[in-house]
């Protein structure tokens, strides 16, 4: 949910299934942030989480966990040890408990304004102090990955196995 803070209206509301498949989107293309806070590539429907891309349609990463079995899962392609209801993975390397308690819509909006802003400020401050940390290196956005196409854009990364970038 994206809130316009000038009037507290909902600028965009996206509903996902448990693995991130978009069920409804009130304002497609409005902003790049998607499932679990990753960056969505509108051309491939892949979601970028720091170290790798996630394919919601199959509920898996498109590449092996870059930290191998140190990520805690026996499946190097599995998303949050198959528990997307309770866990998230914002770096593409290890699952986390998002620490967001159950709440009403009004409580959620208040939490987004207060707690979400605090966490963003903390992340920005951490990255100012630790610019080389993996979590501080966003994927490189490309204005046009294919100079022979008309427009486009996307997130630099690996294409899923068996596919090619067009």
C-alpha positions, -999 to +999 in steps of 0.1 A: +000+000+000+013+035-009-001+064+010-002+100-002+008+117+030-006+151+018-042+138+022-038+103+036-054+088+005-043+055-009-022+061-040-017+024-048-029-008-033-015-042-044-027-076-033-004-105-036-007-142-029+016-157-003+045-161-028+042-126-043+020-132-074+001-100-080-037-106-076-047-070-080-030-036-084-049-003-082-022+017-100+001-005-121+035+010-128+030+038-103+063+029-084+090+002-086+086-013-052+069-046-051+064-078-032+082-077+003+099-044-007+118-057-037+123-038-069+100-051-096+111-053-133+079-047-152+093-064-183+103-097-167+081-096-136+112-106-116+116-089-082+152-079-072+162-084-036+198-072-033+218-102-043+194-120-066+161-120-085+129-137-073+103-152-096+069-151-078+052-173-104+072-203-092+080-191-057+118-194-062+150-175-067+164-175-102+199-182-090+215-201-061+219-184-027+252-165-030+261-175+005+254-211-001+241-232+027+251-205+052+218-189+044+201-216+065+181-235+039+189-268+023+173-255-009+196-229-025+167-217-048+139-218-022+123-185-010+123-181+029+124-219+035+089-221+019+073-199+047+065-166+030+036-159+054+060-155+083+093-146+068+109-122+043+143-120+026+152-084+017+188-092+007+184-124-013+207-141+012+188-150+044+152-150+056+140-126+083+110-123+106+096-089+096+085-082+132+052-066+121+025-076+146-011-083+133-030-050+132-060-032+117-058-011+086-057+021+106-029+007+129-010-005+098-012+030+082+001+045+115+029+019+117+039+026+081+041+064+088+059+060+121+079+027+123+084+023+086+099+058+084+122+051+114+135+019+098+142+037+065+161+064+084+181+037+102+189+019+070+200+051+053+222+060+083+237+024+083+245+027+046+261+061+051+284+045+077+289+012+058+286+020+020+302-012+010+277-035+028+258-057+004+224-044+016+235-008+007+242-016-030+209-014-049+207-031-083+218-010-112+187+003-130+191+006-168+173+032-189+171+008-218+187-027-216+183-032-254+193-003-276+174-019-305+140-017-287+116+011-283+119+022-247+120-003-219+141-005-188+148-030-161+171-043-135+205-057-144+208-093-135+207-129-146+178-141-168+160-171-155+174-204-167+163-212-203+153-176-211+171-147-227+169-109-223+151-093-253 
